[in-house]
Amino acid sequence: MSPKRSGVPRPLKKAEFEIQFGTSQAQKGWQDLLATKLNSVVDAWDFLTKTPLDESEKNHRLKGELARVTHKGGTFDRWQLELPGGARIWFYVDGQSICLVNVYTNHPNATK
């Protein structure tokens, strides 16, 4: 009899950030991204767990009315990580946690 196979969660180093879903839309969007842009999602995971607050052309705070998000009793800066092909991940950082609030497989209309 062979042991039942199951996925092994990726361990985090002490200095890395933990990624969590903040909304059901983010969870569904993440699954959609996995199905369509797997390599980009793996790269995004690595970036988000290691350096989510490094600003660049591809990772930056959103502006205007999208700049802040209120979630779970707190207000946070909302960030956007741009993936190839127009996909976007909107998140905030709370301590050592990354909270995904929106995940889009295409460029969202709100930032066009």
MODELLER restraints for C-alpha pairs under 7 A, 6 or more apart:
rsr = mdl.restraints
at = mdl.atoms
rsr.add(forms.Gaussian(group=physical.xy_distance, feature=features.Distance(at['CA:16:A'], at['CA:49:A']), mean=5.14, stdev=0.5))
rsr.add(forms.Gaussian(group=physical.xy_distance, feature=features.Distance(at['CA:16:A'], at['CA:50:A']), mean=5.15, stdev=0.5))
rsr.add(forms.Gaussian(group=physical.xy_distance, feature=features.Distance(at['CA:17:A'], at['CA:49:A']), mean=4.43, stdev=0.5))
rsr.add(forms.Gaussian(group=physical.xy_distance, feature=features.Distance(at['CA:17:A'], at['CA:50:A']), mean=6.37, stdev=0.5))
rsr.add(forms.Gaussian(group=physical.xy_distance, feature=features.Distance(at['CA:17:A'], at['CA:96:A']), mean=4.75, stdev=0.5))
rsr.add(forms.Gaussian(group=physical.xy_distance, feature=features.Distance(at['CA:17:A'], at['CA:97:A']), mean=5.26, stdev=0.5))
rsr.add(forms.Gaussian(group=physical.xy_distance, feature=features.Distance(at['CA:17:A'], at['CA:98:A']), mean=6.38, stdev=0.5))
rsr.add(forms.Gaussian(group=physical.xy_distance, feature=features.Distance(at['CA:18:A'], at['CA:49:A']), mean=6.21, stdev=0.5))
rsr.add(forms.Gaussian(group=physical.xy_distance, feature=features.Distance(at['CA:18:A'], at['CA:96:A']), mean=6.32, stdev=0.5))
rsr.add(forms.Gaussian(group=physical.xy_distance, feature=features.Distance(at['CA:18:A'], at['CA:97:A']), mean=4.75, stdev=0.5))
rsr.add(forms.Gaussian(group=physical.xy_distance, feature=features.Distance(at['CA:18:A'], at['CA:98:A']), mean=5.89, stdev=0.5))
rsr.add(forms.Gaussian(group=physical.xy_distance, feature=features.Distance(at['CA:19:A'], at['CA:49:A']), mean=6.95, stdev=0.5))
rsr.add(forms.Gaussian(group=physical.xy_distance, feature=features.Distance(at['CA:19:A'], at['CA:97:A']), mean=5.90, stdev=0.5))
rsr.add(forms.Gaussian(group=physical.xy_distance, feature=features.Distance(at['CA:19:A'], at['CA:98:A']), mean=4.65, stdev=0.5))
rsr.add(forms.Gaussian(group=physical.xy_distance, feature=features.Distance(at['CA:19:A'], at['CA:99:A']), mean=6.05, stdev=0.5))
rsr.add(forms.Gaussian(group=physical.xy_distance, feature=features.Distance(at['CA:20:A'], at['CA:98:A']), mean=6.05, stdev=0.5))
rsr.add(forms.Gaussian(group=physical.xy_distance, feature=features.Distance(at['CA:20:A'], at['CA:99:A']), mean=4.96, stdev=0.5))
rsr.add(forms.Gaussian(group=physical.xy_distance, feature=features.Distance(at['CA:20:A'], at['CA:100:A']), mean=6.17, stdev=0.5))
rsr.add(forms.Gaussian(group=physical.xy_distance, feature=features.Distance(at['CA:21:A'], at['CA:27:A']), mean=5.89, stdev=0.5))
rsr.add(forms.Gaussian(group=physical.xy_distance, feature=features.Distance(at['CA:21:A'], at['CA:99:A']), mean=5.67, stdev=0.5))
rsr.add(forms.Gaussian(group=physical.xy_distance, feature=features.Distance(at['CA:21:A'], at['CA:100:A']), mean=4.97, stdev=0.5))
rsr.add(forms.Gaussian(group=physical.xy_distance, feature=features.Distance(at['CA:21:A'], at['CA:101:A']), mean=6.73, stdev=0.5))
rsr.add(forms.Gaussian(group=physical.xy_distance, feature=features.Distance(at['CA:22:A'], at['CA:99:A']), mean=5.41, stdev=0.5))
rsr.add(forms.Gaussian(group=physical.xy_distance, feature=features.Distance(at['CA:22:A'], at['CA:100:A']), mean=5.33, stdev=0.5))
rsr.add(forms.Gaussian(group=physical.xy_distance, feature=features.Distance(at['CA:22:A'], at['CA:101:A']), mean=5.03, stdev=0.5))
rsr.add(forms.Gaussian(group=physical.xy_distance, feature=features.Distance(at['CA:23:A'], at['CA:101:A']), mean=5.51, stdev=0.5))
rsr.add(forms.Gaussian(group=physical.xy_distance, feature=features.Distance(at['CA:25:A'], at['CA:102:A']), mean=6.13, stdev=0.5))
rsr.add(forms.Gaussian(group=physical.xy_distance, feature=features.Distance(at['CA:26:A'], at['CA:100:A']), mean=5.93, stdev=0.5))
rsr.add(forms.Gaussian(group=physical.xy_distance, feature=features.Distance(at['CA:26:A'], at['CA:101:A']), mean=5.42, stdev=0.5))
rsr.add(forms.Gaussian(group=physical.xy_distance, feature=features.Distance(at['CA:26:A'], at['CA:102:A']), mean=4.49, stdev=0.5))
rsr.add(forms.Gaussian(group=physical.xy_distance, feature=features.Distance(at['CA:26:A'], at['CA:103:A']), mean=4.82, stdev=0.5))
rsr.add(forms.Gaussian(group=physical.xy_distance, feature=features.Distance(at['CA:29:A'], at['CA:103:A']), mean=4.72, stdev=0.5))
rsr.add(forms.Gaussian(group=physical.xy_distance, feature=features.Distance(at['CA:29:A'], at['CA:104:A']), mean=5.67, stdev=0.5))
rsr.add(forms.Gaussian(group=physical.xy_distance, feature=features.Distance(at['CA:29:A'], at['CA:105:A']), mean=6.76, stdev=0.5))
rsr.add(forms.Gaussian(group=physical.xy_distance, feature=features.Distance(at['CA:30:A'], at['CA:103:A']), mean=5.95, stdev=0.5))
rsr.add(forms.Gaussian(group=physical.xy_distance, feature=features.Distance(at['CA:32:A'], at['CA:105:A']), mean=6.90, stdev=0.5))
rsr.add(forms.Gaussian(group=physical.xy_distance, feature=features.Distance(at['CA:33:A'], at['CA:41:A']), mean=6.75, stdev=0.5))
rsr.add(forms.Gaussian(group=physical.xy_distance, feature=features.Distance(at['CA:33:A'], at['CA:105:A']), mean=5.80, stdev=0.5))
rsr.add(forms.Gaussian(group=physical.xy_distance, feature=features.Distance(at['CA:34:A'], at['CA:41:A']), mean=6.30, stdev=0.5))
rsr.add(forms.Gaussian(group=physical.xy_distance, feature=features.Distance(at['CA:40:A'], at['CA:83:A']), mean=6.51, stdev=0.5))
rsr.add(forms.Gaussian(group=physical.xy_distance, feature=features.Distance(at['CA:58:A'], at['CA:81:A']), mean=5.67, stdev=0.5))
rsr.add(forms.Gaussian(group=physical.xy_distance, feature=features.Distance(at['CA:58:A'], at['CA:82:A']), mean=4.94, stdev=0.5))
rsr.add(forms.Gaussian(group=physical.xy_distance, feature=features.Distance(at['CA:59:A'], at['CA:80:A']), mean=5.62, stdev=0.5))
rsr.add(forms.Gaussian(group=physical.xy_distance, feature=features.Distance(at['CA:59:A'], at['CA:81:A']), mean=4.44, stdev=0.5))
rsr.add(forms.Gaussian(group=physical.xy_distance, feature=features.Distance(at['CA:59:A'], at['CA:82:A']), mean=6.34, stdev=0.5))
rsr.add(forms.Gaussian(group=physical.xy_distance, feature=features.Distance(at['CA:60:A'], at['CA:79:A']), mean=5.51, stdev=0.5))
rsr.add(forms.Gaussian(group=physical.xy_distance, feature=features.Distance(at['CA:60:A'], at['CA:80:A']), mean=5.54, stdev=0.5))
rsr.add(forms.Gaussian(group=physical.xy_distance, feature=features.Distance(at['CA:60:A'], at['CA:81:A']), mean=6.79, stdev=0.5))
rsr.add(forms.Gaussian(group=physical.xy_distance, feature=features.Distance(at['CA:61:A'], at['CA:67:A']), mean=6.55, stdev=0.5))
rsr.add(forms.Gaussian(group=physical.xy_distance, feature=features.Distance(at['CA:61:A'], at['CA:77:A']), mean=6.75, stdev=0.5))
rsr.add(forms.Gaussian(group=physical.xy_distance, feature=features.Distance(at['CA:61:A'], at['CA:78:A']), mean=5.79, stdev=0.5))
rsr.add(forms.Gaussian(group=physical.xy_distance, feature=features.Distance(at['CA:61:A'], at['CA:79:A']), mean=4.17, stdev=0.5))
rsr.add(forms.Gaussian(group=physical.xy_distance, feature=features.Distance(at['CA:61:A'], at['CA:80:A']), mean=6.09, stdev=0.5))
rsr.add(forms.Gaussian(group=physical.xy_distance, feature=features.Distance(at['CA:62:A'], at['CA:78:A']), mean=5.87, stdev=0.5))
rsr.add(forms.Gaussian(group=physical.xy_distance, feature=features.Distance(at['CA:62:A'], at['CA:79:A']), mean=5.53, stdev=0.5))
rsr.add(forms.Gaussian(group=physical.xy_distance, feature=features.Distance(at['CA:62:A'], at['CA:80:A']), mean=6.30, stdev=0.5))
rsr.add(forms.Gaussian(group=physical.xy_distance, feature=features.Distance(at['CA:66:A'], at['CA:78:A']), mean=6.99, stdev=0.5))
rsr.add(forms.Gaussian(group=physical.xy_distance, feature=features.Distance(at['CA:67:A'], at['CA:77:A']), mean=5.90, stdev=0.5))
rsr.add(forms.Gaussian(group=physical.xy_distance, feature=features.Distance(at['CA:67:A'], at['CA:78:A']), mean=5.36, stdev=0.5))
rsr.add(forms.Gaussian(group=physical.xy_distance, feature=features.Distance(at['CA:68:A'], at['CA:75:A']), mean=6.56, stdev=0.5))
rsr.add(forms.Gaussian(group=physical.xy_distance, feature=features.Distance(at['CA:68:A'], at['CA:76:A']), mean=5.48, stdev=0.5))
rsr.add(forms.Gaussian(group=physical.xy_distance, feature=features.Distance(at['CA:68:A'], at['CA:77:A']), mean=4.64, stdev=0.5))
rsr.add(forms.Gaussian(group=physical.xy_distance, feature=features.Distance(at['CA:68:A'], at['CA:78:A']), mean=5.14, stdev=0.5))
rsr.add(forms.Gaussian(group=physical.xy_distance, feature=features.Distance(at['CA:69:A'], at['CA:75:A']), mean=5.55, stdev=0.5))
rsr.add(forms.Gaussian(group=physical.xy_distance, feature=features.Distance(at['CA:69:A'], at['CA:76:A']), mean=5.37, stdev=0.5))
rsr.add(forms.Gaussian(group=physical.xy_distance, feature=features.Distance(at['CA:69:A'], at['CA:77:A']), mean=6.40, stdev=0.5))
rsr.add(forms.Gaussian(group=physical.xy_distance, feature=features.Distance(at['CA:69:A'], at['CA:78:A']), mean=5.86, stdev=0.5))
rsr.add(forms.Gaussian(group=physical.xy_distance, feature=features.Distance(at['CA:70:A'], at['CA:76:A']), mean=6.35, stdev=0.5))
rsr.add(forms.Gaussian(group=physical.xy_distance, feature=features.Distance(at['CA:76:A'], at['CA:92:A']), mean=6.20, stdev=0.5))
rsr.add(forms.Gaussian(group=physical.xy_distance, feature=features.Distance(at['CA:77:A'], at['CA:92:A']), mean=6.01, stdev=0.5))
rsr.add(forms.Gaussian(group=physical.xy_distance, feature=features.Distance(at['CA:78:A'], at['CA:90:A']), mean=6.61, stdev=0.5))
rsr.add(forms.Gaussian(group=physical.xy_distance, feature=features.Distance(at['CA:78:A'], at['CA:91:A']), mean=5.70, stdev=0.5))
rsr.add(forms.Gaussian(group=physical.xy_distance, feature=features.Distance(at['CA:78:A'], at['CA:92:A']), mean=5.03, stdev=0.5))
rsr.add(forms.Gaussian(group=physical.xy_distance, feature=features.Distance(at['CA:79:A'], at['CA:90:A']), mean=5.50, stdev=0.5))
rsr.add(forms.Gaussian(group=physical.xy_distance, feature=features.Distance(at['CA:79:A'], at['CA:91:A']), mean=5.25, stdev=0.5))
rsr.add(forms.Gaussian(group=physical.xy_distance, feature=features.Distance(at['CA:79:A'], at['CA:92:A']), mean=5.89, stdev=0.5))
rsr.add(forms.Gaussian(group=physical.xy_distance, feature=features.Distance(at['CA:80:A'], at['CA:88:A']), mean=6.49, stdev=0.5))
rsr.add(forms.Gaussian(group=physical.xy_distance, feature=features.Distance(at['CA:80:A'], at['CA:89:A']), mean=5.57, stdev=0.5))
rsr.add(forms.Gaussian(group=physical.xy_distance, feature=features.Distance(at['CA:80:A'], at['CA:90:A']), mean=4.57, stdev=0.5))
rsr.add(forms.Gaussian(group=physical.xy_distance, feature=features.Distance(at['CA:80:A'], at['CA:91:A']), mean=6.50, stdev=0.5))
rsr.add(forms.Gaussian(group=physical.xy_distance, feature=features.Distance(at['CA:81:A'], at['CA:88:A']), mean=5.69, stdev=0.5))
rsr.add(forms.Gaussian(group=physical.xy_distance, feature=features.Distance(at['CA:81:A'], at['CA:89:A']), mean=5.09, stdev=0.5))
rsr.add(forms.Gaussian(group=physical.xy_distance, feature=features.Distance(at['CA:81:A'], at['CA:90:A']), mean=6.51, stdev=0.5))
rsr.add(forms.Gaussian(group=physical.xy_distance, feature=features.Distance(at['CA:82:A'], at['CA:88:A']), mean=4.74, stdev=0.5))
rsr.add(forms.Gaussian(group=physical.xy_distance, feature=features.Distance(at['CA:82:A'], at['CA:89:A']), mean=6.61, stdev=0.5))
rsr.add(forms.Gaussian(group=physical.xy_distance, feature=features.Distance(at['CA:85:A'], at['CA:106:A']), mean=6.93, stdev=0.5))
rsr.add(forms.Gaussian(group=physical.xy_distance, feature=features.Distance(at['CA:86:A'], at['CA:106:A']), mean=4.76, stdev=0.5))
rsr.add(forms.Gaussian(group=physical.xy_distance, feature=features.Distance(at['CA:86:A'], at['CA:107:A']), mean=4.54, stdev=0.5))
rsr.add(forms.Gaussian(group=physical.xy_distance, feature=features.Distance(at['CA:87:A'], at['CA:104:A']), mean=5.35, stdev=0.5))
rsr.add(forms.Gaussian(group=physical.xy_distance, feature=features.Distance(at['CA:87:A'], at['CA:105:A']), mean=4.36, stdev=0.5))
rsr.add(forms.Gaussian(group=physical.xy_distance, feature=features.Distance(at['CA:87:A'], at['CA:106:A']), mean=4.36, stdev=0.5))
rsr.add(forms.Gaussian(group=physical.xy_distance, feature=features.Distance(at['CA:87:A'], at['CA:107:A']), mean=5.52, stdev=0.5))
rsr.add(forms.Gaussian(group=physical.xy_distance, feature=features.Distance(at['CA:88:A'], at['CA:103:A']), mean=5.89, stdev=0.5))
rsr.add(forms.Gaussian(group=physical.xy_distance, feature=features.Distance(at['CA:88:A'], at['CA:104:A']), mean=5.08, stdev=0.5))
rsr.add(forms.Gaussian(group=physical.xy_distance, feature=features.Distance(at['CA:88:A'], at['CA:105:A']), mean=6.64, stdev=0.5))
rsr.add(forms.Gaussian(group=physical.xy_distance, feature=features.Distance(at['CA:88:A'], at['CA:106:A']), mean=6.83, stdev=0.5))
rsr.add(forms.Gaussian(group=physical.xy_distance, feature=features.Distance(at['CA:88:A'], at['CA:107:A']), mean=6.37, stdev=0.5))
rsr.add(forms.Gaussian(group=physical.xy_distance, feature=features.Distance(at['CA:89:A'], at['CA:102:A']), mean=6.04, stdev=0.5))
rsr.add(forms.Gaussian(group=physical.xy_distance, feature=features.Distance(at['CA:89:A'], at['CA:103:A']), mean=4.54, stdev=0.5))
rsr.add(forms.Gaussian(group=physical.xy_distance, feature=features.Distance(at['CA:89:A'], at['CA:104:A']), mean=6.34, stdev=0.5))
rsr.add(forms.Gaussian(group=physical.xy_distance, feature=features.Distance(at['CA:90:A'], at['CA:100:A']), mean=6.05, stdev=0.5))
rsr.add(forms.Gaussian(group=physical.xy_distance, feature=features.Distance(at['CA:90:A'], at['CA:101:A']), mean=5.77, stdev=0.5))
rsr.add(forms.Gaussian(group=physical.xy_distance, feature=features.Distance(at['CA:90:A'], at['CA:102:A']), mean=4.99, stdev=0.5))
rsr.add(forms.Gaussian(group=physical.xy_distance, feature=features.Distance(at['CA:90:A'], at['CA:103:A']), mean=6.14, stdev=0.5))
rsr.add(forms.Gaussian(group=physical.xy_distance, feature=features.Distance(at['CA:91:A'], at['CA:98:A']), mean=6.58, stdev=0.5))
rsr.add(forms.Gaussian(group=physical.xy_distance, feature=features.Distance(at['CA:91:A'], at['CA:99:A']), mean=5.39, stdev=0.5))
rsr.add(forms.Gaussian(group=physical.xy_distance, feature=features.Distance(at['CA:91:A'], at['CA:100:A']), mean=4.39, stdev=0.5))
rsr.add(forms.Gaussian(group=physical.xy_distance, feature=features.Distance(at['CA:91:A'], at['CA:101:A']), mean=5.37, stdev=0.5))
rsr.add(forms.Gaussian(group=physical.xy_distance, feature=features.Distance(at['CA:91:A'], at['CA:102:A']), mean=6.94, stdev=0.5))
rsr.add(forms.Gaussian(group=physical.xy_distance, feature=features.Distance(at['CA:92:A'], at['CA:98:A']), mean=5.88, stdev=0.5))
rsr.add(forms.Gaussian(group=physical.xy_distance, feature=features.Distance(at['CA:92:A'], at['CA:99:A']), mean=5.42, stdev=0.5))
rsr.add(forms.Gaussian(group=physical.xy_distance, feature=features.Distance(at['CA:92:A'], at['CA:100:A']), mean=6.82, stdev=0.5))
rsr.add(forms.Gaussian(group=physical.xy_distance, feature=features.Distance(at['CA:93:A'], at['CA:99:A']), mean=6.32, stdev=0.5))
